[in-house]
Amino acid sequence: MSEGIAALHLEGSHLFVGYEEPIPQLPGCPVGKIKCWNLDNPAAPPLEFMVNDQPLSVSQVSPEMPFAHYRNVWALTVAKNPATGELIVLSGSGDGRIRYWTFDAAMGGFKCGGLMEGHSRGITRLKTVQLGGTMALISSSMDHTIRIWDLSTFKCGTVLTSANEGHANVVMDLDVWVNGAEQYLISGGLDKQVIVWNLAPPFAKVFADTVDLPILSLSVATDGQDAPLLLMGHDDGTISVKELPSFNYKMSFGKVLNNVGHTQPVRRIIPGPLHTFFTVSMDNKMMAWQVTGKAADIPVSN
């Protein structure tokens, strides 16, 4: 793997991994690849995702495109087909394309069902969410936009751009926050903005905040009393914490601030059980954290 693992998604007992590496057909030119491991049978070889138009056995590869994407696979998520209930794997690449994959029993692996095009630069994050009776995919991109796709048609219905008060630079990450009966989308980017969107048509912007550093990653988590927090990862290895729904700044931590944490950009923040969260950085470290106590007891900082 030329750049290590770029995307990771665990769905039940299946682990999906996106990465980039050269292939014999294109020496010296890394391409995007996806593999899936069944953790209930770890000794079994992983399934590899390859674009092909004809059913192939597990041992065969597509002669035209023996890989998943032309560029690195930066984003992975899964959804269920609204009509059949089958698992759909969605992958986003540095080539700006999103592909969707379904399991083909005759082939014995995952087959590409189609291409979702619209972004002009790399895909940074994919997130699925139920919007009323529709299962939707939300994608963020280096083209400064966010797109919302209907997974019953695999078509994009909404584009959030700077024209409707969106981001003015690369959108690096996003998460869905449920507050009572309302759903919100939270996005962050290299323009140092964190934006909150109403996750219902017309998907209006409801709040924006500017922070001191570019936002490379973000996630909604909870404190020791189950109160919601927003965690944001930055390019200096620090993580900043804001209280929700007030967006009051609470604290920042990292190696450069208090000698604990990452030394390089924080690429991903993933919430876990029991008020934990996990962080991955370009310092090649993954760290596990646990929030104790009540964030509301921390004095508000400027």
Kinemage of the C-alpha trace (Angstrom):
@kinemage 1
@onewidth
@group {chain A} dominant
@subgroup {mainchain}
@vectorlist {calphas} color= white
{ca met a 1} P 0.000 0.000 0.000
{ca ser a 2} L 1.690 3.192 -1.167
{ca glu a 3} L -0.116 5.576 1.219
{ca gly a 4} L -1.495 3.174 3.797
{ca ile a 5} L -5.186 2.716 4.523
{ca ala a 6} L -7.234 5.721 3.405
{ca ala a 7} L -10.760 4.491 4.253
{ca leu a 8} L -12.153 1.985 6.727
{ca his a 9} L -15.718 0.836 7.426
{ca leu a 10} L -16.962 -1.934 9.718
{ca glu a 11} L -20.436 -3.315 9.000
{ca gly a 12} L -21.383 -6.220 11.250
{ca ser a 13} L -18.653 -8.806 10.849
{ca his a 14} L -17.394 -7.383 7.543
{ca leu a 15} L -14.467 -4.980 7.412
{ca phe a 16} L -14.126 -2.859 4.262
{ca val a 17} L -10.784 -1.177 3.557
{ca gly a 18} L -9.877 1.380 0.883
{ca tyr a 19} L -6.287 2.015 -0.124
{ca glu a 20} L -3.973 2.702 -3.058
{ca glu a 21} L -1.225 0.553 -4.596
{ca pro a 22} L 0.416 -0.102 -7.975
{ca ile a 23} L -0.641 -3.086 -10.106
{ca pro a 24} L 1.423 -5.063 -12.650
{ca gln a 25} L -0.607 -3.654 -15.550
{ca leu a 26} L 0.251 -0.087 -14.456
{ca pro a 27} L 3.663 -0.219 -12.762
{ca gly a 28} L 4.579 2.944 -10.945
{ca cys a 29} L 1.006 4.277 -11.096
{ca pro a 30} L -1.011 3.497 -7.933
{ca val a 31} L -4.743 2.839 -8.321
{ca gly a 32} L -7.608 2.699 -5.835
{ca lys a 33} L -8.428 -0.696 -4.333
{ca ile a 34} L -11.019 -2.083 -1.924
{ca lys a 35} L -10.909 -5.312 0.048
{ca cys a 36} L -13.449 -6.901 2.379
{ca trp a 37} L -12.628 -9.287 5.226
{ca asn a 38} L -15.186 -11.500 6.943
{ca leu a 39} L -14.104 -11.263 10.582
{ca asp a 40} L -16.150 -14.345 11.440
{ca asn a 41} L -13.770 -16.267 9.167
{ca pro a 42} L -10.470 -14.377 9.364
{ca ala a 43} L -8.505 -17.191 7.725
{ca ala a 44} L -10.468 -16.794 4.477
{ca pro a 45} L -8.865 -14.565 1.828
{ca pro a 46} L -10.452 -11.132 1.469
{ca leu a 47} L -12.815 -10.263 -1.360
{ca glu a 48} L -11.375 -7.691 -3.745
{ca phe a 49} L -13.575 -5.140 -5.514
{ca met a 50} L -12.929 -4.799 -9.242
{ca val a 51} L -14.891 -2.995 -11.928
{ca asn a 52} L -16.167 -5.483 -14.483
{ca asp a 53} L -19.191 -5.912 -16.702
{ca gln a 54} L -19.283 -9.717 -16.847
{ca pro a 55} L -19.551 -12.255 -13.992
{ca leu a 56} L -16.073 -13.406 -13.033
{ca ser a 57} L -14.861 -16.046 -10.659
{ca val a 58} L -13.088 -14.954 -7.515
{ca ser a 59} L -9.722 -15.905 -9.018
{ca gln a 60} L -10.212 -13.786 -12.155
{ca val a 61} L -9.703 -10.067 -12.614
{ca ser a 62} L -11.245 -7.601 -15.004
{ca pro a 63} L -8.926 -7.302 -18.029
{ca glu a 64} L -9.900 -3.662 -18.511
{ca met a 65} L -9.943 -2.384 -14.950
{ca pro a 66} L -8.603 -4.835 -12.332
{ca phe a 67} L -9.146 -2.360 -9.505
{ca ala a 68} L -11.946 -0.333 -7.906
{ca his a 69} L -11.069 3.281 -8.816
{ca tyr a 70} L -8.494 5.160 -10.855
{ca arg a 71} L -7.322 7.013 -7.743
{ca asn a 72} L -7.097 6.294 -4.023
{ca val a 73} L -10.296 5.271 -2.220
{ca trp a 74} L -10.799 7.966 0.409
{ca ala a 75} L -14.326 7.188 1.589
{ca leu a 76} L -16.443 4.075 2.235
{ca thr a 77} L -19.914 3.539 3.649
{ca val a 78} L -22.795 1.089 3.316
{ca ala a 79} L -26.570 1.239 2.942
{ca lys a 80} L -29.430 -1.158 2.283
{ca asn a 81} L -31.199 -1.264 -1.057
{ca pro a 82} L -34.633 0.302 -0.385
{ca ala a 83} L -36.314 -2.200 -2.716
{ca thr a 84} L -34.535 -5.479 -1.880
{ca gly a 85} L -32.862 -4.926 1.496
{ca glu a 86} L -29.536 -6.014 0.015
{ca leu a 87} L -26.334 -4.420 1.209
{ca ile a 88} L -24.943 -1.650 -0.981
{ca val a 89} L -21.299 -0.628 -0.558
{ca leu a 90} L -20.497 2.921 -1.661
{ca ser a 91} L -16.951 4.058 -2.386
{ca gly a 92} L -15.590 7.527 -3.080
{ca ser a 93} L -12.262 8.202 -4.738
{ca gly a 94} L -9.708 10.863 -5.440
{ca asp a 95} L -10.915 10.679 -9.054
{ca gly a 96} L -14.166 12.427 -8.005
{ca arg a 97} L -16.345 9.393 -8.709
{ca ile a 98} L -18.639 7.439 -6.411
{ca arg a 99} L -19.292 3.782 -7.231
{ca tyr a 100} L -21.933 1.513 -5.751
{ca trp a 101} L -21.432 -2.218 -5.319
{ca thr a 102} L -23.680 -5.192 -4.551
{ca phe a 103} L -22.852 -8.777 -3.707
{ca asp a 104} L -23.116 -11.141 -6.680
{ca ala a 105} L -23.566 -14.740 -5.487
{ca ala a 106} L -22.698 -16.192 -8.913
{ca met a 107} L -19.492 -14.190 -9.006
{ca gly a 108} L -18.715 -14.850 -5.346
{ca gly a 109} L -17.859 -11.212 -4.679
{ca phe a 110} L -18.944 -7.600 -4.979
{ca lys a 111} L -19.823 -6.255 -8.401
{ca cys a 112} L -19.985 -2.597 -9.410
{ca gly a 113} L -23.598 -1.631 -10.059
{ca gly a 114} L -22.916 1.821 -11.402
{ca leu a 115} L -21.264 5.195 -11.174
{ca met a 116} L -22.506 8.354 -9.456
{ca glu a 117} L -20.966 11.386 -11.119
{ca gly a 118} L -21.195 15.072 -10.317
{ca his a 119} L -18.177 15.975 -8.204
{ca ser a 120} L -15.243 17.412 -10.124
{ca arg a 121} L -12.591 16.673 -7.488
{ca gly a 122} L -11.846 13.952 -4.958
{ca ile a 123} L -14.460 12.589 -2.555
{ca thr a 124} L -13.490 13.223 1.054
{ca arg a 125} L -16.392 11.670 2.982
{ca leu a 126} L -19.544 9.582 2.457
{ca lys a 127} L -22.423 9.322 4.916
{ca thr a 128} L -25.798 7.567 4.646
{ca val a 129} L -28.932 8.857 6.358
{ca gln a 130} L -32.666 8.176 6.288
{ca leu a 131} L -34.539 11.250 5.048
{ca gly a 132} L -38.235 10.551 5.528
{ca gly a 133} L -39.017 7.572 3.351
{ca thr a 134} L -35.805 7.912 1.351
{ca met a 135} L -32.368 6.510 2.063
{ca ala a 136} L -29.859 9.176 1.079
{ca leu a 137} L -26.116 9.400 0.570
{ca ile a 138} L -24.297 12.597 1.489
{ca ser a 139} L -20.891 13.234 -0.081
{ca ser a 140} L -18.302 15.930 0.538
{ca ser a 141} L -15.555 16.824 -1.881
{ca met a 142} L -12.416 18.739 -2.670
{ca asp a 143} L -14.523 20.694 -5.191
{ca his a 144} L -15.889 22.709 -2.183
{ca thr a 145} L -19.370 21.147 -2.407
{ca ile a 146} L -21.682 18.737 -0.616
{ca arg a 147} L -24.094 16.567 -2.619
{ca ile a 148} L -27.190 14.708 -1.418
{ca trp a 149} L -28.138 11.627 -3.446
{ca asp a 150} L -31.325 9.532 -3.522
{ca leu a 151} L -30.227 5.887 -3.207
{ca ser a 152} L -33.411 4.597 -4.820
{ca thr a 153} L -32.312 6.227 -8.093
{ca phe a 154} L -28.605 6.913 -7.402
{ca lys a 155} L -29.227 10.473 -8.616
{ca cys a 156} L -28.140 13.731 -6.990
{ca gly a 157} L -31.022 15.987 -5.991
{ca thr a 158} L -29.258 18.721 -4.016
{ca val a 159} L -25.892 20.474 -4.232
{ca leu a 160} L -24.706 22.708 -1.373
{ca thr a 161} L -22.149 25.261 -2.580
{ca ser a 162} L -20.808 28.692 -1.713
{ca ala a 163} L -23.728 30.060 -3.755
{ca asn a 164} L -26.090 28.948 -0.988
{ca glu a 165} L -23.767 29.978 1.853
{ca gly a 166} L -21.721 26.810 1.818
{ca his a 167} L -17.987 26.257 2.038
{ca ala a 168} L -15.416 28.374 0.225
{ca asn a 169} L -12.739 25.683 0.229
{ca val a 170} L -12.352 21.906 0.418
{ca val a 171} L -15.076 20.197 2.508
{ca met a 172} L -13.103 17.659 4.512
{ca asp a 173} L -15.646 15.890 6.695
{ca leu a 174} L -19.271 15.724 7.768
{ca asp a 175} L -21.503 14.042 10.318
{ca val a 176} L -25.205 13.758 11.112
{ca trp a 177} L -26.449 15.101 14.440
{ca val a 178} L -29.893 14.231 15.792
{ca asn a 179} L -31.282 16.837 18.201
{ca gly a 180} L -34.688 15.753 19.458
{ca ala a 181} L -36.956 15.245 16.456
{ca glu a 182} L -34.665 17.181 14.110
{ca gln a 183} L -31.739 15.941 12.013
{ca tyr a 184} L -28.834 18.189 11.097
{ca leu a 185} L -25.789 17.846 8.897
{ca ile a 186} L -22.534 19.270 10.276
{ca ser a 187} L -19.720 19.926 7.808
{ca gly a 188} L -16.187 21.232 8.230
{ca gly a 189} L -13.478 22.260 5.823
{ca leu a 190} L -10.216 23.954 4.991
{ca asp a 191} L -11.983 27.344 5.068
{ca lys a 192} L -12.000 26.939 8.891
{ca gln a 193} L -15.788 26.895 8.867
{ca val a 194} L -18.099 24.463 10.609
{ca ile a 195} L -21.580 24.703 9.078
{ca val a 196} L -24.851 23.223 10.315
{ca trp a 197} L -27.516 22.355 7.724
{ca asn a 198} L -31.130 21.344 8.235
{ca leu a 199} L -31.469 17.801 6.882
{ca ala a 200} L -34.836 18.428 5.265
{ca pro a 201} L -35.645 20.200 1.983
{ca pro a 202} L -34.534 22.800 1.060
{ca phe a 203} L -31.509 21.838 3.263
{ca ala a 204} L -31.002 25.379 4.527
{ca lys a 205} L -27.946 26.552 6.411
{ca val a 206} L -28.956 27.217 10.019
{ca phe a 207} L -25.644 28.049 11.700
{ca ala a 208} L -21.980 28.661 10.923
{ca asp a 209} L -18.917 29.142 13.070
{ca thr a 210} L -15.343 30.030 12.149
{ca val a 211} L -12.534 28.394 14.112
{ca asp a 212} L -8.825 29.171 14.317
{ca leu a 213} L -7.529 26.222 12.265
{ca pro a 214} L -8.597 24.310 9.140
{ca ile a 215} L -10.938 21.427 9.969
{ca leu a 216} L -9.667 18.090 8.634
{ca ser a 217} L -12.045 15.805 10.510
{ca leu a 218} L -15.064 16.040 12.771
{ca ser a 219} L -17.474 13.842 14.677
{ca val a 220} L -20.379 14.133 17.074
{ca ala a 221} L -19.688 12.329 20.359
{ca thr a 222} L -21.017 12.416 23.936
{ca asp a 223} L -19.610 13.375 27.317
{ca gly a 224} L -19.855 11.253 30.464
{ca gln a 225} L -23.472 12.370 30.951
{ca asp a 226} L -24.553 11.623 27.349
{ca ala a 227} L -24.604 15.322 26.403
{ca pro a 228} L -23.566 15.892 22.764
{ca leu a 229} L -20.143 17.247 21.813
{ca leu a 230} L -18.558 18.245 18.519
{ca leu a 231} L -14.960 17.097 18.076
{ca met a 232} L -12.801 18.676 15.359
{ca gly a 233} L -9.367 17.510 14.215
{ca his a 234} L -6.789 19.971 12.866
{ca asp a 235} L -3.584 20.023 10.838
{ca asp a 236} L -1.316 20.626 13.846
{ca gly a 237} L -2.483 17.392 15.501
{ca thr a 238} L -4.842 19.085 17.949
{ca ile a 239} L -8.496 18.282 18.602
{ca ser a 240} L -10.905 20.992 19.668
{ca val a 241} L -14.141 20.416 21.557
{ca lys a 242} L -17.390 22.351 21.303
{ca glu a 243} L -20.574 21.820 23.268
{ca leu a 244} L -23.806 21.128 21.383
{ca pro a 245} L -26.222 22.721 20.711
{ca ser a 246} L -24.660 25.945 22.067
{ca phe a 247} L -21.395 25.551 20.079
{ca asn a 248} L -19.558 26.977 23.077
{ca tyr a 249} L -15.840 26.261 22.815
{ca lys a 250} L -14.674 24.062 25.706
{ca met a 251} L -11.066 23.007 25.154
{ca ser a 252} L -8.350 21.814 22.790
{ca phe a 253} L -5.768 19.111 23.329
{ca gly a 254} L -2.820 17.682 21.449
{ca lys a 255} L 0.892 17.042 21.637
{ca val a 256} L 1.759 20.668 20.878
{ca leu a 257} L -0.554 21.936 23.642
{ca asn a 258} L -0.277 19.544 26.572
{ca asn a 259} L 2.112 16.795 25.420
{ca val a 260} L -0.742 14.308 24.917
{ca gly a 261} L -2.095 13.295 21.534
{ca his a 262} L -1.085 13.459 17.900
{ca thr a 263} L 1.855 15.272 16.341
{ca gln a 264} L 0.526 15.380 12.763
{ca pro a 265} L -2.847 16.194 11.083
{ca val a 266} L -5.836 14.335 12.517
{ca arg a 267} L -7.410 12.577 9.508
{ca arg a 268} L -10.423 10.904 11.121
{ca ile a 269} L -12.425 10.906 14.359
{ca ile a 270} L -14.755 7.963 14.967
{ca pro a 271} L -17.175 7.726 17.932
{ca gly a 272} L -17.223 4.530 19.985
{ca pro a 273} L -19.209 3.017 22.855
{ca leu a 274} L -19.224 4.203 26.464
{ca his a 275} L -18.284 7.814 25.632
{ca thr a 276} L -15.166 6.806 23.731
{ca phe a 277} L -13.809 7.988 20.414
{ca phe a 278} L -10.927 6.970 18.186
{ca thr a 279} L -8.583 9.200 16.203
{ca val a 280} L -6.294 8.469 13.246
{ca ser a 281} L -3.463 10.794 12.270
{ca met a 282} L -0.787 11.225 9.643
{ca asp a 283} L 1.696 10.459 12.439
{ca asn a 284} L 0.723 6.795 11.731
{ca lys a 285} L -0.953 6.417 15.111
{ca met a 286} L -4.479 5.511 16.142
{ca met a 287} L -5.513 6.648 19.605
{ca ala a 288} L -8.485 5.715 21.790
{ca trp a 289} L -9.989 8.322 24.120
{ca gln a 290} L -12.742 8.341 26.716
{ca val a 291} L -14.736 11.377 27.843
{ca thr a 292} L -15.445 11.475 31.564
{ca gly a 293} L -17.411 14.007 33.527
{ca lys a 294} L -19.744 16.705 32.234
{ca ala a 295} L -18.705 19.126 29.497
{ca ala a 296} L -21.089 21.767 30.846
{ca asp a 297} L -18.904 22.014 33.975
{ca ile a 298} L -15.933 23.191 31.889
{ca pro a 299} L -15.885 27.018 31.777
{ca val a 300} L -16.651 28.508 28.376
{ca ser a 301} L -13.454 29.671 26.619
{ca asn a 302} L -12.998 32.232 23.880
